[in-house]
Amino acid sequence: MRGRIEDGQPVTLGPVDPAEVDTGDVVLVRWKGGVLLHLVKQATKDRVLIGNNVGRINGWALREAVVGRLVKVHPRGS
């Protein structure tokens, strides 16, 4: 998420209804045995397309894999 959130930068996440996630949201999603904080590039009824802020696309994830939404990005050192 370079340019929007730098590696190691603290963030606050909040709960989210996966059905309400939309394009442009930054979400925490279960992905391939781990979790990623990524940008929603596209959304359909059942899935979200996740990627980063500099054009990379990771792929489609089921909405039920979305476990939180970005609430705030904190300055480093806070």
PEURRA-V765868 format. One record per residue. N is the residue number from 1. OMEGA is omega as a letter, one per 30 degrees, with the letter a starting at -180 (NA if undefined). Layout:
N;OMEGA  N;OMEGA
This chain:
1;l  2;l  3;l  4;l  5;a  6;l  7;l  8;a  9;a  10;l  11;l  12;l  13;l  14;l  15;a  16;l  17;a  18;l  19;a  20;l  21;a  22;l  23;l  24;l  25;l  26;a  27;l  28;a  29;l  30;a  31;l  32;l  33;l  34;l  35;l  36;l  37;a  38;l  39;l  40;a  41;a  42;l  43;l  44;a  45;a  46;a  47;l  48;l  49;a  50;l  51;a  52;a  53;a  54;l  55;a  56;l  57;l  58;l  59;a  60;l  61;l  62;l  63;a  64;l  65;l  66;a  67;l  68;l  69;l  70;l  71;a  72;l  73;a  74;l  75;l  76;l  77;l  78;NA
